[in-house]
Amino acid sequence: MVEEFDVLIVGAGISGVGGAFHLKTQRPNTKFIVIEALDSFGGTWWSHRYPGIRSDSDLHTFGYRFKPWTGPPIATADEILNYMSEVITENELGNHIRYNRKIVSANWSSLEKRWEVTAKLTEGGEEEHFKIKFLWMCQGYYRHQEGYMPKWPDVEKYQGELVHSEAWPEELDYEDKEVIVIGSGATAATIIPAMASDCKHITMLQRSPTYFRPGRNQIELAETLRELNIDEEWIHEIVRRKILYDQEIFSKRTFEEPEKVKEELIEGVKSLLPAEFDVETHFTPKYRPWRQRLAYVPDGDLFQGISEGKASVITDEIEAFTKEGILLKSQQEVKADIIVSATGFNMNVMGDIDFQIDDKSVDFSDTVTYRGMMFTGIPNMLWIFGYFRASWTLRVDLLSDFVCRLLNHMEDIGASCVEVALRDEDKNMELLTWMDSYNFNPGYLLRATSILPKRGDKAEWQHTQDYWREKDEIPAINLNASEFNYR
């Protein structure tokens, strides 16, 4: 049996649930389905199980624009899942979502002007087949089932427990254990304070320092407005605008006066650590602020653990693993009962789905991105890839509006197919990697350069990572512009 839908949304994470809301409210007559490989909604917030998992950006902007966030700005995974559950229940989205199904292939038929999609049940492997007019990719950008594990020398010699943050063992006992956490990003900064009180000692082992922004897990403006009995919808909008205004200023400053911003960030960390702590070695990055994601540390909990002696930091490189721990390039051996690899993840493109156009395989690295959401030569498809310098969900709302506007436009002009293509003035345009490494260069993005689409040197053919530009530019896109080809 083949089921037919107007739109198929891939993934029931923060992007897919947001997209489903907008599709249902803006286009109530659209027949759509959401396919999710996991056994529940939530994506990252459902699949990640490491201690203390929380957001690393504020929920007033990470939350949807249409549903007020009433809790603390930095939220736990459970709080985020409860919020998403309310969105699904309040808007009756549940009957549109099918869980435990992995999409394995999608073939565009130019004859039928439809996507032919095959999904497999995660248990049993039975196949389901769909014909879809428009494919909306909301599955995220990395493989949930595996994390990135560097190939360390002699790792097989280690006789303790080696775990990755992406595949956390539910029954891992770390009470009174010596623990090393390899990494210094948001995941490490979350795990370390969550485990510190129960471990014998926990050490953050980093190759190089990361920027952090410590602060209270509270928005004073929101609390003041609540004291004045302002409606939560007003509070949500006012606080969102204030946060985004402050973030825009900060983001610009990282380009215009990077050394000043660097000094301020480091001073913020220094103020929470003992006077004798070597901040220069352990918390002074070599790169410009915002070239990698900047993690917020609520109430300075990471630094509190260091100050109390429950946690420590070592900045060095790994020479090899040993029977009892890790040998560093400095020849110091650090022993541990448990080693946690918080070393990031592996990106994929479009969920590792086998894409074809008229039975011919698609290589997305041969395509050029249109504003980081559509791709040359790929009809009737849009990918949600959010922001790194602002909350991911801001782009979910923006692109959801765009999808609904695009589908309305296609109906108005009687088109069943839309595809983006380079214009005559773009034919000699230099093609570059997906992201400018000077602008933003985390390891997972650099490792995936060869599989990602190309960008051009013009704004239309880039993913700018600039919400403050796109909030005005995307709603103003001319759907009759020459880069859009309709059939």
C-alpha positions in Angstrom: 0.0 0.0 0.0 1.2 3.5 -0.8 0.0 6.4 1.2 -0.2 9.9 -0.3 0.4 13.2 1.6 0.9 16.8 0.6 3.9 17.2 3.0 6.1 14.8 4.8 8.1 16.3 7.7 11.2 14.2 8.6 11.8 14.3 12.4 9.8 15.1 15.5 12.4 17.1 17.2 12.3 20.9 18.0 12.3 21.6 14.2 9.7 19.0 13.1 7.2 19.8 15.9 7.5 23.6 15.2 7.1 22.9 11.4 4.0 20.8 12.1 2.4 23.6 14.2 2.9 26.2 11.5 1.7 23.9 8.7 -1.5 23.1 10.6 -2.2 26.6 11.7 -1.2 28.4 8.5 -2.4 25.8 6.0 -5.2 23.9 7.8 -6.2 21.9 4.7 -2.8 20.5 4.1 -2.6 16.7 4.5 0.8 16.0 6.2 2.6 13.4 8.2 5.7 13.5 10.5 8.0 10.5 10.5 10.3 10.0 13.5 13.0 7.3 13.9 13.0 7.5 17.7 10.2 6.2 19.9 9.2 9.6 21.1 9.3 13.3 20.1 12.2 15.6 21.2 15.1 14.6 19.0 18.3 15.6 20.9 16.4 16.2 24.1 15.1 12.6 24.0 18.1 10.8 22.7 20.7 12.4 25.0 20.8 10.9 28.4 24.0 12.1 30.0 23.9 13.7 33.5 22.6 17.2 33.8 21.6 17.6 30.1 20.3 21.1 29.6 20.0 23.8 26.9 23.0 26.0 26.2 20.9 28.9 25.0 18.0 30.6 26.6 14.5 29.2 26.3 12.9 32.5 25.7 14.5 32.4 22.2 15.0 28.7 21.9 11.3 28.2 22.7 8.8 28.8 19.9 7.6 32.3 19.2 4.0 31.1 19.5 4.2 29.5 23.0 5.5 31.5 26.0 8.3 30.0 28.0 7.7 30.5 31.7 10.6 28.6 33.3 14.2 29.5 33.9 16.1 30.5 30.7 18.5 27.6 30.8 16.3 24.5 31.0 16.7 20.8 31.6 15.9 18.2 28.9 12.8 17.2 30.9 11.6 20.8 31.0 12.0 21.1 27.3 10.3 17.8 26.6 7.3 18.9 28.8 7.1 22.2 26.8 7.1 20.3 23.5 4.5 17.9 24.8 2.2 20.8 25.6 2.7 22.1 22.0 1.8 18.7 20.6 -1.2 18.2 22.9 -2.6 21.8 22.7 -2.5 21.8 18.9 -3.5 18.2 18.4 -0.4 17.3 16.5 0.0 13.8 17.9 -2.2 12.1 15.3 0.1 13.4 12.6 3.3 11.8 14.1 4.5 8.2 13.5 7.3 7.0 15.6 9.9 4.2 15.3 10.2 4.6 11.5 13.5 5.3 9.7 13.3 6.8 6.3 15.8 4.9 4.1 15.2 6.3 0.6 13.5 9.2 -1.3 13.3 9.2 -5.0 11.8 12.2 -7.0 9.8 11.2 -10.0 9.8 14.0 -12.6 6.9 12.2 -14.4 4.6 12.2 -11.3 6.1 15.3 -9.7 6.2 13.4 -6.4 8.7 12.1 -3.9 8.5 8.3 -3.5 9.6 7.7 0.1 10.3 4.4 1.8 10.5 4.1 5.6 11.4 1.0 7.7 10.0 0.2 11.1 12.8 0.2 13.6 11.5 -3.1 15.0 10.8 -5.8 12.5 12.0 -3.9 9.4 8.7 -3.8 7.6 8.5 -1.1 4.9 6.0 1.7 4.5 5.7 3.6 1.2 4.6 7.1 0.6 4.0 9.5 -2.3 4.7 13.1 -1.2 4.3 16.4 -2.9 6.8 18.3 -0.7 9.6 17.0 1.6 10.4 19.0 4.7 13.7 17.9 6.3 13.7 18.6 10.0 15.8 15.7 11.2 18.8 17.8 12.4 22.3 17.6 11.2 24.1 14.7 13.1 23.8 11.0 13.8 22.1 10.5 17.1 23.1 6.9 17.4 26.9 7.6 17.5 29.2 10.3 18.7 32.6 11.3 17.3 35.3 9.3 19.0 38.9 10.3 18.0 41.3 7.4 17.2 43.5 7.6 20.3 46.6 5.4 20.4 46.4 2.3 22.6 42.8 2.9 23.6 42.3 -0.8 23.8 44.7 -1.0 26.7 42.5 0.9 29.0 40.7 -1.4 31.5 38.3 1.1 33.0 35.0 2.2 31.5 35.1 4.4 28.3 31.8 6.0 27.4 30.7 8.6 24.9 28.2 11.3 25.9 26.1 10.5 22.9 25.6 6.9 24.0 25.3 7.2 27.8 24.9 3.9 29.6 21.8 4.1 31.8 23.3 2.2 34.7 26.7 3.8 34.8 27.8 4.0 38.4 30.2 6.9 39.0 29.8 7.3 42.8 33.2 7.7 44.5 35.0 7.1 41.1 37.8 9.0 39.5 36.5 10.4 36.3 38.0 12.1 33.3 35.9 14.0 30.8 37.6 14.6 27.5 36.4 17.8 25.9 35.6 21.4 26.9 32.4 22.3 25.0 28.9 22.7 26.3 28.5 18.9 26.9 31.5 18.8 29.1 30.5 21.9 30.9 27.1 20.2 31.6 28.4 16.8 32.6 31.1 17.9 35.0 29.0 19.9 37.5 26.2 17.3 37.3 28.6 14.5 38.3 31.0 16.4 40.6 29.1 16.0 43.8 29.0 12.2 43.5 32.4 11.4 42.0 35.5 11.0 44.0 37.0 13.6 41.6 36.3 14.7 38.1 38.8 16.2 35.6 38.1 18.1 32.5 40.8 17.2 30.0 41.0 19.6 27.1 43.3 20.1 24.2 42.6 23.8 24.1 40.3 26.3 26.1 36.8 27.3 25.2 34.9 30.5 25.9 32.1 30.4 28.5 29.5 33.0 29.6 28.6 32.4 33.3 25.5 34.2 34.7 22.4 33.8 36.8 19.8 31.3 35.5 17.2 34.0 35.6 16.0 36.9 33.5 15.4 39.9 35.7 13.2 41.6 33.1 10.9 38.5 33.0 10.6 38.4 36.8 9.9 42.1 37.0 7.1 41.9 34.4 5.6 38.9 36.3 5.5 41.0 39.5 3.6 43.5 37.5 1.1 40.8 36.5 1.8 41.2 32.8 0.4 38.5 30.6 2.8 35.7 29.8 2.4 36.1 26.1 3.5 39.7 26.4 6.4 38.7 28.7 7.6 36.1 26.2 7.6 38.6 23.3 9.2 41.5 25.3 11.9 39.2 26.8 12.6 37.6 23.4 13.1 41.0 21.8 15.4 42.2 24.6 17.5 39.1 24.5 17.8 39.2 20.7 18.7 42.9 20.8 21.5 42.2 23.3 22.7 39.2 21.3 22.9 41.3 18.1 25.0 43.9 19.8 27.3 41.2 21.3 27.6 39.3 18.1 28.7 42.5 16.2 31.2 43.3 18.9 32.9 39.9 18.5 33.8 41.0 15.0 34.4 44.7 15.6 36.2 44.6 18.9 37.1 40.9 19.5 40.0 41.6 22.0 37.7 43.6 24.2 35.0 40.9 24.2 37.6 38.3 24.8 38.8 40.2 27.9 35.3 40.6 29.2 34.5 36.9 28.8 37.7 35.8 30.5 37.2 38.3 33.4 33.7 36.8 33.9 35.3 33.4 34.4 38.2 34.7 36.5 35.8 36.3 38.9 34.4 32.8 39.8 37.7 31.1 40.4 40.4 31.3 43.1 43.0 34.0 42.6 45.8 31.5 42.1 43.9 29.6 39.4 45.8 29.6 36.0 43.1 31.2 33.8 45.6 32.0 31.1 46.3 28.3 30.5 42.9 26.8 31.0 40.3 29.4 30.1 42.0 31.7 27.6 41.2 30.5 24.0 43.4 31.3 21.1 40.5 32.0 18.6 38.2 35.0 18.2 34.9 34.8 20.3 32.1 33.1 18.4 34.2 31.2 15.9 32.9 28.3 17.9 29.8 28.0 19.9 29.8 29.9 23.1 28.3 28.0 26.0 26.4 29.6 28.8 27.2 28.3 32.3 24.1 28.9 34.6 25.0 30.2 38.0 28.6 29.4 37.2 28.2 25.8 38.3 31.2 24.5 36.4 33.5 27.0 38.1 32.0 26.4 41.5 33.0 22.8 41.3 36.5 23.8 40.4 36.7 26.3 43.2 35.5 23.7 45.7 38.1 21.2 44.6 35.6 18.7 43.3 36.7 19.3 39.7 39.9 20.2 38.0 41.1 21.2 34.5 44.1 19.9 32.6 45.0 21.5 29.3 47.2 19.1 27.3 47.1 16.6 24.4 46.7 12.9 24.7 49.8 10.8 23.9 48.1 7.4 24.5 45.7 5.5 26.7 47.2 3.3 29.4 45.9 0.5 31.5 44.7 2.9 34.2 44.0 6.1 32.4 45.6 8.5 29.9 49.3 9.5 29.2 49.6 13.1 28.2 52.1 14.7 25.8 53.7 16.2 28.9 54.2 12.6 30.1 51.9 13.1 33.0 49.6 10.1 33.5 46.1 10.8 34.7 44.3 7.8 36.2 40.6 7.2 36.1 38.0 4.6 36.7 35.7 6.1 34.0 36.7 8.1 31.0 33.9 10.1 29.3 34.4 11.2 25.7 32.5 14.5 25.3 34.2 15.0 21.9 31.2 16.0 19.8 29.3 14.2 17.0 29.4 13.2 13.4 27.4 15.3 11.0 25.3 13.8 8.2 23.4 15.3 5.3 19.6 14.8 5.1 19.6 12.0 7.7 21.8 9.6 5.6 18.7 9.0 3.4 19.4 7.6 0.0 18.2 10.4 -2.2 17.6 10.0 -5.9 16.3 12.1 -8.8 14.6 9.8 -11.3 16.5 6.8 -9.9 19.9 8.6 -10.2 21.8 9.1 -6.9 22.1 12.6 -5.5 25.4 13.8 -4.1 24.6 16.9 -2.0 28.2 18.1 -2.2 27.5 18.7 -5.9 24.7 21.1 -5.1 24.7 24.8 -4.1 22.7 25.9 -1.2 20.0 28.5 -1.4 20.1 30.4 1.9 21.0 27.2 3.7 17.5 25.8 3.1 17.1 24.6 -0.5 19.6 23.1 -3.0 20.1 23.5 -6.7 18.7 20.6 -8.7 16.6 19.2 -5.8 12.8 19.9 -6.3 10.2 20.3 -3.7 12.4 20.0 -0.6 13.5 22.3 2.2 16.0 21.6 5.0 15.9 23.4 8.4 19.4 24.1 9.6 19.2 26.5 12.5 21.6 29.1 14.0 24.7 28.7 16.0 25.1 32.2 17.3 21.4 32.5 18.0 18.8 29.9 19.1 18.2 27.2 16.5 14.4 27.6 16.8 14.4 31.1 15.6 15.1 29.7 12.1 12.5 27.1 12.6 9.8 29.8 12.9 11.3 31.8 10.0 11.6 28.9 7.6 8.2 27.5 8.5 6.6 30.8 7.5 8.6 30.5 4.2 7.4 27.0 3.5 3.8 27.9 4.0 4.2 31.0 1.8 5.9 29.0 -0.9 3.2 26.3 -0.9 0.5 29.0 -1.1 2.3 30.6 -4.0 2.6 27.3 -5.9 -1.1 26.8 -5.5 -1.8 30.4 -6.7 0.2 30.0 -9.9 -0.8 26.3 -10.5 2.7 24.9 -10.1 3.3 21.4 -8.7 7.1 21.7 -8.6 9.6 24.3 -7.5 13.4 24.1 -7.8 16.2 26.7 -7.2 18.8 27.2 -9.9 21.8 29.5 -10.4 20.9 32.6 -12.3 22.8 33.8 -15.4 24.7 36.3 -13.2 25.7 33.4 -10.9 27.2 31.1 -13.5 30.8 32.2 -13.0 30.4 32.6 -9.2 33.2 31.0 -7.1 31.9 28.0 -5.2 33.1 27.6 -1.6 32.7 25.3 1.3 29.3 25.3 3.2 30.6 27.6 6.0 33.4 30.2 6.0 35.9 28.7 8.5 37.0 32.2 9.5 33.4 32.9 10.5 32.6 29.6 12.3 34.8 26.6 12.5 33.8 23.9 15.0 35.5 20.5 14.5 32.3 18.7 13.5 31.6 21.2 10.7 35.2 21.0 9.4 35.1 17.2 9.4 32.0 17.2 7.3 33.1 19.7 4.6 33.4 17.1 1.9 29.8 15.9 2.2 28.1 19.3 2.6 26.6 21.4 -0.2 28.6 24.3 -1.6 28.0 28.0 -1.1 28.5 31.0 -3.4 29.9 34.4 -2.8 26.5 36.1 -2.9 24.0 36.3 0.0 21.4 34.2 -1.8 23.7 31.2 -2.0 24.9 31.2 1.6 23.8 30.1 5.0 24.7 33.4 6.7 24.2 32.3 10.4 22.9 35.9 10.9 19.4 35.9 12.3 19.3 39.7 12.5 19.6 39.9 8.7 17.4 36.9 7.9 14.5 38.0 10.1 13.9 40.7 7.5 15.3 39.1 4.4 13.5 35.7 4.4 10.0 37.2 4.7 10.9 39.6 1.9 12.1 36.9 -0.6 10.5 37.4 -4.0 9.0 34.0 -4.9 8.9 35.1 -8.5 12.6 35.9 -8.6 14.7 34.2 -11.3 16.3 31.7 -9.0 13.0 29.9 -8.5 11.9 27.6 -11.4 8.3 26.4 -11.3 6.7 23.6 -13.3 
